[in-house]
Amino acid sequence: MKSEEKVDAILESMREEVQQFLEEESQITSSTEYEERVIELSRKFARGLISKSQGQLPKSRNSKKVLTSLGRVELRKDHTLSKGTLKFGISERIRGLLCLLGQSVVYEEASELFATMLGIDVCTPPIQRVCTHYGKAIDPLVKANCKAVIPPRLESGKGQDKMYVM
């Protein structure tokens, strides 16, 4: 499929959705609902852009579903977003966000935050698996006191103030 044909297919796939949104736009009275509708429309367009830009997908064994910040997308195994997804089937960006949330709050709460903030459902076990995997990967560097990974040592408190460190 030529580039121009791909562009036409991508834009045509969203034409009806955009038309419907524009027809209903004046009836939306809540700013939250308006924003959510626009974000969902944007995500749907982005997923279509990724999917349709690949052209015809090969047989199922040469493609895979990958969780991205736009939701699940079926990709060729050689697609840029598929890189590094062998173990988890989760894009690099989402793995980073999962680690950030997983180390900040309990895994169940991280799952809820993901659903609320990004509109992406990620169960607790994948969050735990990703955090555990990267925790184990970085553990030898922490034990070796690798300066690139560990922030500089904190100086001991000079006063009587308590210092809380996590």
Secondary structure, 3 states (H helix, E strand, C coil): CCHHHHHHHHHHHHHHHHHHHHHHHHHCCCHHHHHHHHHHHHHHHHHHHHHHHCCCCCCHHHEEEEEECCEEEEEECCCHHHCCCCCCCECHHHHHHHHHHHHHCCHHHHHHHHHHHHCCCCCHHHHHHHHHHHHHHHHHHHHCCCCCCCCCCCCCCCCCCCCCCC
